[in-house]
Amino acid sequence: MRAFCRILVMFFAAAAVLLPRSLYSQSHPDLTGQWELLPAQSSDIDHFRTLKLTIRADGQRLTLIHQWQSRLRVTDSLSITPGGPQVDVPASHWVFSSNIFMGMRYPEGSLRHFTATWEDNGATLLITEKCTIRGSQGKVPLTIQHRIGAGAEKDIIIYRLSRSTRKTGPEIKYMLKRQGSRQAFVARLNDDWQIGGGLPANAMMISLQGIANKTGPLVYLLYPADWPFTYVDSVYEFYKTRRYYSFTDLRSPADAVKQLARYAKGYVIWDTNVRTSLIVAFTVAGLEDAVVVTEAQLPLVKEAGLKQVEDFRGKFTGMNDAQIYTWAYQQYWSRCSREFVIWLGGEHGTVMKPAVADWGIIKGVFFNDLSTRRTDTLEYTLADKILSEMKPMSMVMGWHSYKKDLEEEHVSLTSRYGHRVEGLNSLPNLSFSAQIPVSPGFVFKNNHHITPGEKIVPKNKVYVSCMQTDGMGLGAWEKPGRGAIPYAWECLMNYTWMAPGMAEYFYSTATPNDYLVGCLSGPGYLYPKAVPKKYLTQLIAMARDQMKQLDLRVFETMDWSEGDEVSGNTDLPKDIIDLYYDGMPEAIGFVNGYGPGYTSIVRNGRPFVSFDYYLSPRRPEADAVADLQELATVNAKRPYFLLVHVREYSDVKRVKDILDKLGPEFEVVPLDVFLTMEGAQPTFEERTLQR
C-alpha cells in the first residue's frame, strides 16, 4: 500500500469531442477545466481525502486526469475521441483507485480497453472501460462505465461510475465543483462580548468579514451556541451540503488578519474607554475598508502591512453620545448610504453584540445607537434628522438601545418616514447570505392546507391555532418539537432579496405542519398608523409582491405607535384595514397584534382578527392551561376561535405539552384552516378602532 502511494499510478479514462473546439460548448455541457470533489455529496473514496479531475480539450480530443489525493497523490489519465477508435492502455500498476480497500487490482501488464460516446443528446459523456480485474480467486472480466455530465447548477458536474460486478448497494457517484469556485473562510467567534474581554477580537473579525465580503461571499462566522439566532450552524451546513461551498478554517484572529488583510485598505483604532467609539469605527470600516482594532491589536494589522485610517484613542473623552454622533454625522454622513442605516443598540454598558455590522460595512451605512425618546432632546433631534434625510421606505437595520428608549418609540419614529425596521443587532452573516442565491429551479412553496375558495364547516368546538413571532430563526425553529403540531411562523419577507439562500434553507427544512405567514405590517417591521398614507399604500404593494414570491396567503400587522396593550391602543381603524384588504386581494386572512387585541372584522370570508392570548415563555404550563380553558368559558359561543401568539423563546414541545392538557373540546388546527373556518362562521363581535 505504502509503496504504491510513492508513485504515479496508471492511465485512466478520458474523452474527446466529435466537433471542433469552438463548437464544443455549444453542443455539449462545458466539462473542461479543473474540478474538485464535494465529499458531503459524494460516495466514500476510502483511503483518499479528495479527488481532483482535470478535463482538457484539444481539437477533437479531451484528456481526463484523475488525481486521488491522500498523504501522497495517485494520478490516472487518458485521451480518447468519442465515436472514435478504441484506445488500449497498459495497466502498468495494480491500484484500483475507486475502491482501494477492496481486494481488487489490475493485473500488471494487462490491457484496459476504452471507448467513448455522448449520451442524452450530448448532455452526458460516457466512457466504457473493459478490463480484467484480479480477486483473491483469480482473474475476472470487468466492464466499468464512467458517466460525466453537468449538475443542476453552474460549475457543478456529476461523475457516475457503474461496474458489471457490483449488483447491490447505492450508486457510486462523485459530485465535483469547478476548482476555485464557492470557496470561503469560516471562523468561530468567542462567547465573551465584554469590552474588557472578547469583544475586541469579535469586533475585528466582524469588520474583516464585512470588508472581505464586499468582493463576494468569502467569510462566514459561527456564533456561540446560545446566540439569539439559533440557525447559524445549521445554515452553515446547508451552504456546504446544498449550495456546495467549501470552507477554510480561520483558526485565530491572527490567522484571519493574515488571510483577509488583502481585502482591507487600512485600520481604525477604537477607544476601549469610550464604548461609542466602536460604533463610529464601524462607520469608518464601511467607508474606508478599514479593520476595526484596539490598541492591543495594532501589531497584528501592522505586521499585515495595513496603514492607519483613523485613531479614536482619546478623541471622544468627556463627550456624550449626542456630541460624538454629531461629530460623526458632520464627518461621515455625506458619504453614507441613504437606503440603509444601522442602530447598533441592544445590549449596553460594557457589552456589545454587533453581529449585523458586517451588513452595514458592505452597504456603507451610518452606525449609531441614538435615543428615539423625545425627552432625550439632543439625541432624538439627530436621530430624527438622519431618518428624515434617508430615502422614503428605507431599511433601518439593527435595534434600539435597551438602555435609552423603547421598541415602540424607535419604530414609531422610523415609521413616520415610511421606513421599515429589520432587526436585530445580533442578526449574523447577512453580508454572506445576501450573496447566496436560491438553487436553480427552486420555488418557494408554503404548506397550505386548503385551496383558495374552499369551504370548511366548523363544529361546535374550541379551535386553537398557534403562531410564533419574531421570525423563524430567532427562537424555536431549531428547538425540540417542531413538526409535531400545526404551527404558524412569521416569515421574514425581505429575505427574498436580502438573504435568498437562507430563505431557501427555511423552506427546505419546513415540515408539513410548519405554515409561514407574512409580516410585519409591511415589507419589514412598521406601525401602519404612524406611516404617512402615501407611503403605506406603496409599502403594502411591496409586501404583496414579496408574499407572492414566498407563496404566503396570511399577513400579520402590529402597531404600538399609540402604546402597547397595557399603556396604549394596539387596534387599527377601518381606513387602514381597508388598505390591507384592497392591497392584498390574494390574502385569505389577516392577524393583528402581539398581545391580545380587539380588532376583529370579516369581509367576503376573509377575517382580520387579533390574538386572544399571549403565551409568555415564563408562564408556568399549568397556569397557561388554566388561562386557555378560562378563555373558552368566557367565550361560550361555539365555535370559538382562539388565536395564540407564542413568544419566540418557547419551543414547540412546550406548546404541545400545554395544548395536550386542554381537553377533548379543544382542537389544534393549521392557521389557514382556522382563518377559513372563522371567516365562514365568525362568532366574534366586529370591532375596529374608532377615531
LOVEXGU-844811 format. One record per residue (C-alpha): residue number from 1; x, z, y; residue in three letters. Coordinates in steps of 0.02 Angstrom, whole numbers. Each point is the difference from the previous one (the first is absolute). Layout:
BEGIN
  nr   east     up  north rest
 NUM      X      Z      Y  ALA
...
// end
This chain:
BEGIN
  nr   east     up  north rest
   1      0      0      0  MET
   2    133     51    125  ARG
   3    106   -149    -49  ALA
   4   -134   -125     42  PHE
   5    -31     82    170  CYS
   6    177    -43     51  ARG
   7    -32   -186    -11  ILE
   8   -115   -131     68  LEU
   9   -122    -48   -136  VAL
  10    -66   -169    -57  MET
  11   -103   -135     79  PHE
  12   -185     20     19  PHE
  13   -138   -115     64  ALA
  14    -32    -93    159  ALA
  15    -97   -145     65  ALA
  16      8   -158    101  ALA
  17   -130    -99     93  VAL
  18    -80   -167    -33  LEU
  19     -6    -45    184  LEU
  20    131    -17    136  PRO
  21     48    163     82  ARG
  22    -92    -41    161  SER
  23   -163     -9    -98  LEU
  24     31    152   -110  TYR
  25    -83    131    108  SER
  26   -146   -117     34  GLN
  27    -42    -25   -184  SER
  28     49    165    -78  HIS
  29     13    182     54  PRO
  30    163     38     88  ASP
  31     95     90   -136  LEU
  32    171    -30     77  THR
  33     98    145     69  GLY
  34     59    170    -55  GLN
  35   -125    121    -78  TRP
  36      8    184    -44  GLU
  37   -102    102   -124  LEU
  38   -146    109     49  LEU
  39     18    133   -136  PRO
  40   -168     86     27  ALA
  41    -93   -163    -33  GLN
  42    112    -63   -140  SER
  43     30     29   -184  SER
  44    137    123    -45  ASP
  45    173    -78    -11  ILE
  46     80    130   -112  ASP
  47    181     34     43  HIS
  48     -1    -97    162  PHE
  49    -45     68    171  ARG
  50    -51   -164     78  THR
  51    -14   -187    -24  LEU
  52     46   -130    130  LYS
  53    -49   -182    -17  LEU
  54     76   -143     99  THR
  55    -80   -173     -2  ILE
  56     89   -147     80  ARG
  57    -59   -179     22  ALA
  58    118   -149     -3  ASP
  59    -92   -165      6  GLY
  60   -103     -6   -159  GLN
  61     81    153    -73  ARG
  62    -25    188     13  LEU
  63    122    132    -54  THR
  64    -60    174    -49  LEU
  65    121    145     -4  ILE
  66    -55    167    -73  HIS
  67    100    155     45  GLN
  68    -43    154   -103  TRP
  69     77    146     93  GLN
  70     50    170    -67  SER
  71    168     82     24  ARG
  72     71   -174    -24  LEU
  73    -83   -169     16  ARG
  74    -58   -123   -134  VAL
  75    -29   -179     56  THR
  76    -98   -141    -86  ASP
  77    -16   -175     74  SER
  78    -50   -179    -39  LEU
  79    -51   -162     84  SER
  80   -135   -117    -64  ILE
  81   -119   -138     55  THR
  82   -187     28    -32  PRO
  83    -62   -147   -102  GLY
  84    179    -50    -32  GLY
  85    104     11   -157  PRO
  86     27    158   -100  GLN
  87    149    105     52  VAL
  88    103     88   -134  ASP
  89    101    152     47  VAL
  90    120     89   -118  PRO
  91    -39    184    -25  ALA
  92    176     57     36  SER
  93    -52    183      7  HIS
  94   -127    103    -95  TRP
  95    -92     98    135  VAL
  96   -191    -13     -6  PHE
  97    -24     51    182  SER
  98   -188     22     13  SER
  99     -5    133   -138  ASN
 100    174     67    -18  ILE
 101    -53    157    -95  PHE
 102    -77   -103   -141  MET
 103    105    -52   -149  GLY
 104     -5   -185     46  MET
 105    149   -108     47  ARG
 106     51   -180     19  TYR
 107    119    -54   -139  PRO
 108    161    -47     87  GLU
 109     32   -187     -8  GLY
 110   -184    -44    -28  SER
 111    -91   -117    118  LEU
 112   -144     39    117  ARG
 113   -111   -151     34  HIS
 114    -95    -13    165  PHE
 115   -134   -115     69  THR
 116    -96     19    163  ALA
 117   -163    -62     76  THR
 118   -129     44    132  TRP
 119   -166     81    -46  GLU
 120   -162     35     95  ASP
 121     13   -158    105  ASN
 122    175     45     55  GLY
 123    -34    183     38  ALA
 124    103     71   -143  THR
 125    171    -45    -67  LEU
 126      7     11   -191  LEU
 127    167     10    -89  ILE
 128     -7     -2   -191  THR
 129    149     70    -94  GLU
 130     23    -27   -187  LYS
 131    138    100    -80  CYS
 132     52    106   -146  THR
 133      0    189     11  ILE
 134     88    120   -117  ARG
 135    -87    159    -58  GLY
 136     64    128   -124  SER
 137    -67   -106   -144  GLN
 138     75   -163     59  GLY
 139    -40   -150    107  LYS
 140   -176    -46     62  VAL
 141    -56   -153    101  PRO
 142    -74     48    169  LEU
 143    -94    -89    138  THR
 144      1     79    174  ILE
 145   -107    -63    143  GLN
 146     55     43    177  HIS
 147   -135    -29    132  ARG
 148     41     19    185  ILE
 149   -129    -22    137  GLY
 150    -48     59    172  ALA
 151    -84    169     17  GLY
 152   -157     37     99  ALA
 153    103     37    156  GLU
 154    133    -91     96  LYS
 155    177     36    -58  ASP
 156    -59     64   -171  ILE
 157     26    -88   -166  ILE
 158    -52     48   -176  ILE
 159    109    -32   -152  TYR
 160    -92     13   -166  ARG
 161     87     -1   -167  LEU
 162    -79    -25   -172  SER
 163     85     -5   -170  ARG
 164    -66    -73   -163  SER
 165     51    160    -90  THR
 166    -90    119    117  ARG
 167   -180     12    -62  LYS
 168    -60    164     82  THR
 169     20    107    153  GLY
 170     -9    -34    187  PRO
 171     59   -160     81  GLU
 172    182     -8     49  ILE
 173    -10    -34    186  LYS
 174    124     16    143  TYR
 175    -58     -3    179  MET
 176    135    -43    126  LEU
 177      5    -14    189  LYS
 178    111   -107    107  ARG
 179    163     92     25  GLN
 180      9     85    168  GLY
 181   -188     -3     30  SER
 182   -109    155     12  ARG
 183    148    116     16  GLN
 184    -18    164     91  ALA
 185     76    173     20  PHE
 186    -83    164    -45  VAL
 187     44    178     50  ALA
 188    -82    168    -25  ARG
 189    -18    109    154  LEU
 190     30    186     -8  ASN
 191   -145    123      9  ASP
 192     62     94    154  ASP
 193    -75    -58    166  TRP
 194     72    138    108  GLN
 195    106    -49    150  ILE
 196    134    119    -59  GLY
 197    -13    -59   -179  GLY
 198    -35   -170    -78  GLY
 199    -92    -86    144  LEU
 200    156    -82     75  PRO
 201     40    -87   -166  ALA
 202   -180    -55    -26  ASN
 203    -19    -61    179  ALA
 204    159   -102    -15  MET
 205    -61    -76   -164  MET
 206   -170    -45     75  ILE
 207     84    -83    149  SER
 208    114    -98   -115  LEU
 209   -152    -53    -99  GLN
 210    -91    -65    153  GLY
 211    153    -94     65  ILE
 212     42    -80   -168  ALA
 213   -181    -48    -34  ASN
 214     -5   -104    157  LYS
 215     85   -134   -104  THR
 216   -116     18   -150  GLY
 217    -59    132   -125  PRO
 218    171     75    -37  LEU
 219    -20    190     -4  VAL
 220   -130    108    -87  TYR
 221      8    189     16  LEU
 222    -60    126   -129  LEU
 223    -74    160     71  TYR
 224    -15    176    -71  PRO
 225   -128     33   -137  ALA
 226   -114     98    118  ASP
 227     -6   -137    133  TRP
 228   -178    -24     71  PRO
 229     -2   -183    -53  PHE
 230      8     23   -187  THR
 231     21   -182    -49  TYR
 232    181    -26     54  VAL
 233     80      2   -173  ASP
 234   -144    -95    -82  SER
 235      7   -140    129  VAL
 236    188     -8    -26  TYR
 237    -29    -29   -186  GLU
 238   -133   -129     43  PHE
 239    123    -97    108  TYR
 240    125      1   -143  LYS
 241   -118    -47   -141  THR
 242   -132   -108     86  ARG
 243     90    -69    152  ARG
 244    167    -25    -89  TYR
 245    114     96    118  TYR
 246    170     65    -54  SER
 247     61    156     89  PHE
 248    177     61     29  THR
 249     16    188     19  ASP
 250     70     71    161  LEU
 251     75    159    -68  ARG
 252     27     92    164  SER
 253    -18    -20    189  PRO
 254    183    -50      6  ALA
 255    -31   -135   -130  ASP
 256   -152    -59     99  ALA
 257    101    -18    160  VAL
 258    135    -95    -94  LYS
 259   -125   -120    -78  GLN
 260   -120    -22    147  LEU
 261    108     16    157  ALA
 262     17   -190      7  ARG
 263   -181    -11     55  TYR
 264     26    120    147  ALA
 265     76    -35    169  LYS
 266     43    179     46  GLY
 267    -57    180     -4  TYR
 268    -95    123    109  VAL
 269     41    186      0  ILE
 270   -145    123     12  TRP
 271     17    181     53  ASP
 272    -44    125   -136  THR
 273    -37    127    137  ASN
 274   -137   -110     74  VAL
 275   -123    -58   -134  ARG
 276    -81   -132    111  THR
 277    167    -89     18  SER
 278    -20    -60   -180  LEU
 279   -168    -79     42  ILE
 280     78    -91    148  VAL
 281    147    -50   -111  ALA
 282   -120    -91   -117  PHE
 283    -57   -106    147  THR
 284    182    -46     31  VAL
 285     24    -36   -185  ALA
 286   -136   -133      5  GLY
 287     55    -81    162  LEU
 288    188      1    -33  GLU
 289     13     -1   -190  ASP
 290     85    168     17  ALA
 291     19    127   -140  VAL
 292    -68    173     45  VAL
 293    136    132    -25  VAL
 294     51    174     51  THR
 295    172     52     59  GLU
 296     43     56   -177  ALA
 297    -35   -174    -67  GLN
 298    112    -93    122  LEU
 299    145    -21   -123  PRO
 300   -114   -100   -117  LEU
 301    -53   -128    129  VAL
 302    169    -12     82  LYS
 303     84    -34   -166  GLU
 304   -128   -139    -26  ALA
 305     57    -79    164  GLY
 306   -159     32     99  LEU
 307      5     28    188  LYS
 308    -94    128    104  GLN
 309   -157    -62     86  VAL
 310    -70    164     70  GLU
 311     52    182      0  ASP
 312   -139    126     31  PHE
 313    107    155    -25  ARG
 314    -37    114    147  GLY
 315    -99   -135     91  LYS
 316   -170     83    -17  PHE
 317     53    182      7  THR
 318   -125    101    103  GLY
 319   -126   -143      9  MET
 320   -178     11    -68  ASN
 321    -81   -138   -103  ASP
 322    -90    -75    148  ALA
 323    166    -20     91  GLN
 324     91    -68   -154  ILE
 325   -134   -129    -39  TYR
 326    -15    -51    183  THR
 327    187    -37     -2  TRP
 328    -19    -95   -164  ALA
 329   -149    -96     69  TYR
 330     99    -54    152  GLN
 331    151    -44   -106  GLN
 332    -79    -90   -149  TYR
 333   -186    -34     19  TRP
 334     21   -172     77  SER
 335     84    -60   -161  ARG
 336   -120     80   -124  CYS
 337   -143    -75    -98  SER
 338   -171     -9     83  ARG
 339    -88    -17   -168  GLU
 340     70    153    -88  PHE
 341     45    175     55  VAL
 342     46    152   -103  ILE
 343    -47    181     25  TRP
 344    134     88   -100  LEU
 345    -97    162    -10  GLY
 346    -68     99   -146  GLY
 347    120    143    -37  GLU
 348     84     83    147  HIS
 349    130    132     45  GLY
 350    157    -15   -107  THR
 351    -82   -122   -122  VAL
 352    -31   -187     15  MET
 353    -61   -123   -132  LYS
 354     27   -171     80  PRO
 355    -37   -111   -150  ALA
 356    -94   -130    104  VAL
 357    152    -25    113  ALA
 358     66   -146   -105  ASP
 359   -157    -99     47  TRP
 360     22     42    183  GLY
 361    180    -57     -5  ILE
 362    -40   -174    -68  ILE
 363   -140    -17    129  LYS
 364    102     63    148  GLY
 365   -125    133     50  VAL
 366      0    144    123  PHE
 367      8    165    -95  PHE
 368    -75    160     70  ASN
 369   -104    152    -43  ASP
 370    -85     21    169  LEU
 371   -150    115     13  SER
 372   -169    -83     21  THR
 373    -83    161     58  ARG
 374    -63    -19    178  ARG
 375     59    171     53  THR
 376    180    -50    -43  ASP
 377     -4   -101    160  THR
 378    174    -76      5  LEU
 379      9    -50   -184  GLU
 380   -180    -59     -3  TYR
 381     25   -109    154  THR
 382    151    -87    -77  LEU
 383    -88    -21   -168  ALA
 384   -149    -77     89  ASP
 385    114   -116     99  LYS
 386     89    -61   -158  ILE
 387   -164    -33    -91  LEU
 388    -73    -88    151  SER
 389    148   -120      3  GLU
 390    -17    -47   -183  MET
 391    -97   -156    -48  LYS
 392   -182     43    -41  PRO
 393    -31     38   -184  MET
 394    183     42    -32  SER
 395     63    111   -141  MET
 396     41    182     35  VAL
 397    107     52   -148  MET
 398     58    173    -53  GLY
 399    -97    155     46  TRP
 400    -29    125    139  HIS
 401    104    159     12  SER
 402    -84    146    -87  TYR
 403     77    112    133  LYS
 404    -66    -90    153  LYS
 405   -176    -67    -25  ASP
 406   -138    -37   -124  LEU
 407    -41   -153   -103  GLU
 408   -161    -29     94  GLU
 409     90      5    168  GLU
 410    131   -123    -59  HIS
 411   -120   -127    -77  VAL
 412   -124     15    143  SER
 413    133    -53    124  LEU
 414     63   -144   -107  THR
 415   -179    -59    -28  SER
 416    -33     -8    187  ARG
 417    115   -150      6  TYR
 418    -67    -79   -160  GLY
 419    157     47    -97  HIS
 420     -2     48   -184  ARG
 421     97    138    -83  VAL
 422     93    -21   -165  GLU
 423     79    165    -55  GLY
 424     97     99    -43  LEU
 425    174     45     60  ASN
 426     40     20   -185  SER
 427    -52   -179    -46  LEU
 428    154    -66    -94  PRO
 429     85   -167    -34  ASN
 430   -115   -108    105  LEU
 431    145   -108     60  SER
 432     31    -45   -183  PHE
 433   -179    -16    -62  SER
 434    -53   -106    149  ALA
 435    112   -138    -66  GLN
 436    -60      1   -181  ILE
 437   -141   -127    -20  PRO
 438   -131      8   -135  VAL
 439     39    -90   -162  SER
 440    -42   -186      0  PRO
 441   -181    -23    -45  GLY
 442    -41    185     17  PHE
 443   -176     32     66  VAL
 444    -62    169     58  PHE
 445   -146     50   -112  LYS
 446    -97    160     26  ASN
 447    -91     85   -144  ASN
 448   -179    -40     49  HIS
 449   -139     71   -107  HIS
 450   -144   -102     72  ILE
 451    -27   -177     60  THR
 452    -60    -32    178  PRO
 453   -189      9      7  GLY
 454    -14     93   -166  GLU
 455   -141    129     -8  LYS
 456     23    169    -85  ILE
 457   -145    121    -15  VAL
 458     60    180     16  PRO
 459    -71    139   -107  LYS
 460    -55    173     55  ASN
 461    177     66     -1  LYS
 462    137     61    114  VAL
 463    123   -143     17  TYR
 464    177     47     49  VAL
 465    135   -117     60  SER
 466    175     53     51  CYS
 467    116    -80    124  MET
 468    179     52     36  GLN
 469     65    -29    174  THR
 470    171    -25     79  ASP
 471     40   -153   -101  GLY
 472     52    -28   -179  MET
 473    182     50     12  GLY
 474    -18    161     98  LEU
 475    -66    120   -128  GLY
 476    -69    -23   -174  ALA
 477     29   -180    -55  TRP
 478    148     53   -106  GLU
 479    -74    168    -51  LYS
 480    -97     50   -157  PRO
 481   -176    -59    -36  GLY
 482     -9   -167     88  ARG
 483   -112   -116    -99  GLY
 484    -96    139    -87  ALA
 485   -151    -11    117  ILE
 486    -70   -125    124  PRO
 487     97     29    161  TYR
 488     16    -87    168  ALA
 489    159    -11    102  TRP
 490     36    -47    179  GLU
 491     99   -162     -1  CYS
 492    130    -23    137  LEU
 493    -56   -173     52  MET
 494    149    -39    111  ASN
 495    105     -9   -158  TYR
 496    -63   -179    -17  THR
 497    134    -47    127  TRP
 498    101    159     21  MET
 499     41     31   -183  ALA
 500    -79   -133   -111  PRO
 501    109     37   -151  GLY
 502    -49    183      9  MET
 503   -183    -48     12  ALA
 504     24   -101   -159  GLU
 505     73    155    -83  TYR
 506   -157    101     36  PHE
 507   -118   -137    -56  TYR
 508    103    -30   -156  SER
 509     -1    183    -51  THR
 510   -183     34     40  ALA
 511   -111     48   -146  THR
 512   -179    -65    -21  PRO
 513    -60    165     74  ASN
 514    102    -21    159  ASP
 515   -104    -78    139  TYR
 516     82    -44    166  LEU
 517    -81     19    170  VAL
 518     48    -72    170  GLY
 519     46    119    139  CYS
 520     14     79    127  LEU
 521   -123    -57    134  SER
 522    102   -159     21  GLY
 523    158    -88    -60  PRO
 524     88    167     11  GLY
 525    -55    173     58  TYR
 526   -102      4    162  LEU
 527   -151     86     78  TYR
 528   -136   -129     35  PRO
 529    -85    104    136  LYS
 530    164      3     97  ALA
 531     43   -185    -19  VAL
 532    -59   -118    139  PRO
 533   -138   -110    -69  LYS
 534     96   -161     39  LYS
 535    137     57   -119  TYR
 536   -110     83   -130  LEU
 537    -88   -163    -42  THR
 538    168    -86    -26  GLN
 539     67    145   -103  LEU
 540   -152     -3   -114  ILE
 541     27   -187    -24  ALA
 542    181     32    -47  MET
 543    -55    135   -122  ALA
 544   -126   -120    -77  ARG
 545    136   -129    -31  ASP
 546    108    132    -85  GLN
 547   -146     56   -108  MET
 548    -24   -178    -59  LYS
 549    184    -14    -46  GLN
 550     -6    165    -95  LEU
 551   -170    -29    -83  ASP
 552    -79    153     83  LEU
 553   -188     21     24  ARG
 554    -14    177     68  VAL
 555     69     56    168  PHE
 556     33    174     69  GLU
 557     -8     62    178  THR
 558     56    163     80  MET
 559     -8     60    180  ASP
 560     71    160     70  TRP
 561      8    -60    180  SER
 562   -131    131     44  GLU
 563     75    135   -110  GLY
 564     -6     37   -186  ASP
 565   -144     64   -108  GLU
 566     16    175     70  VAL
 567     45    -28    182  SER
 568    -82   -165     40  GLY
 569   -106   -146    -56  ASN
 570     60   -118   -136  THR
 571   -156   -107    -11  ASP
 572    -22   -179     61  LEU
 573   -130    -74    118  PRO
 574   -109   -148    -45  LYS
 575     91   -126    111  ASP
 576    165     30    -92  ILE
 577    -84     -1   -171  ILE
 578    -75   -169     49  ASP
 579    175    -69     29  LEU
 580     52     45   -178  TYR
 581   -158    -69    -79  TYR
 582     15   -162     98  ASP
 583    189    -14    -17  GLY
 584      8     32   -188  MET
 585   -146    -94    -78  PRO
 586     82      3   -172  GLU
 587     12    190     -6  ALA
 588   -123     79   -122  ILE
 589     11    167     90  GLY
 590     95    113    118  PHE
 591     65    178    -13  VAL
 592     24    109    153  ASN
 593     98    156     39  GLY
 594    128    119    -70  TYR
 595    -96    161    -19  GLY
 596   -190      3    -16  PRO
 597    -88   -111    127  GLY
 598   -175    -50     51  TYR
 599      9   -187     29  THR
 600   -121    -75   -127  SER
 601    -90   -166     10  ILE
 602    -41   -147   -113  VAL
 603    -29   -184     40  ARG
 604    -51   -130   -127  ASN
 605     61    111   -141  GLY
 606    168     31     83  ARG
 607     22    186     36  PRO
 608    109     76    135  PHE
 609     19    181    -59  VAL
 610    108    152     29  SER
 611     88    117   -119  PHE
 612   -103    150    -56  ASP
 613    147    102    -61  TYR
 614    185     21     36  TYR
 615    102     62   -149  LEU
 616    145     97     69  SER
 617    155     11   -110  PRO
 618     -4    188     25  ARG
 619   -182     25    -50  ARG
 620     -9     95   -166  PRO
 621    -80   -106   -135  GLU
 622   -139    124    -34  ALA
 623    -47      3    183  ASP
 624      0   -190      9  ALA
 625   -116     -8   -150  VAL
 626   -118    124     82  ALA
 627      7    -98    165  ASP
 628    -53   -162    -82  LEU
 629   -138     83   -100  GLN
 630    -66     83    158  GLU
 631     -2   -167     92  LEU
 632   -108    -67   -142  ALA
 633   -120    145     30  THR
 634     -5    -25    188  VAL
 635    -31   -186    -24  ASN
 636   -139     16   -129  ALA
 637    -69   -176      9  LYS
 638     57   -112   -141  ARG
 639     98   -106    -10  PRO
 640    125     94    107  TYR
 641    159    -94     47  PHE
 642    146    120     21  LEU
 643    154    -82     76  LEU
 644    159    102    -17  VAL
 645    159    -20    102  HIS
 646    152     60    -98  VAL
 647    151     50    103  ARG
 648    156    -89    -59  GLU
 649     87    153    -71  TYR
 650   -131     22   -137  SER
 651     40    -99   -157  ASP
 652   -134    -88   -100  VAL
 653     16    119   -147  LYS
 654    -50    146    111  ARG
 655   -147    -98     68  VAL
 656    -58    -44   -175  LYS
 657     12    181    -54  ASP
 658   -118     46    143  ILE
 659   -123   -140    -34  LEU
 660     -6     38   -187  ASP
 661    -72    171     41  LYS
 662   -147    -60    105  LEU
 663   -128    -22   -137  GLY
 664   -104   -141    -77  PRO
 665    -98    -38    158  GLU
 666    158    -66     84  PHE
 667     71   -171    -35  GLU
 668    164    -68     68  VAL
 669     -9   -185     42  VAL
 670    114   -129     83  PRO
 671    -17    -11    188  LEU
 672    -70   -177      1  ASP
 673   -134     51   -126  VAL
 674    -35    156    104  PHE
 675    -24    -97    161  LEU
 676   -104   -135    -83  THR
 677   -121    128    -69  MET
 678     -4     98    162  GLU
 679    -33   -159     98  GLY
 680   -145    -43   -115  ALA
 681    -79    174     -2  GLN
 682     66    105    144  PRO
 683    -58    180      2  THR
 684     97     55    155  PHE
 685    -71     19    175  GLU
 686     61   -143    107  GLU
 687    106     66    142  ARG
 688    122    -73    125  THR
 689     84     76    151  LEU
 690   -120      1    148  GLN
 691     86    -26    168  ARG
// end
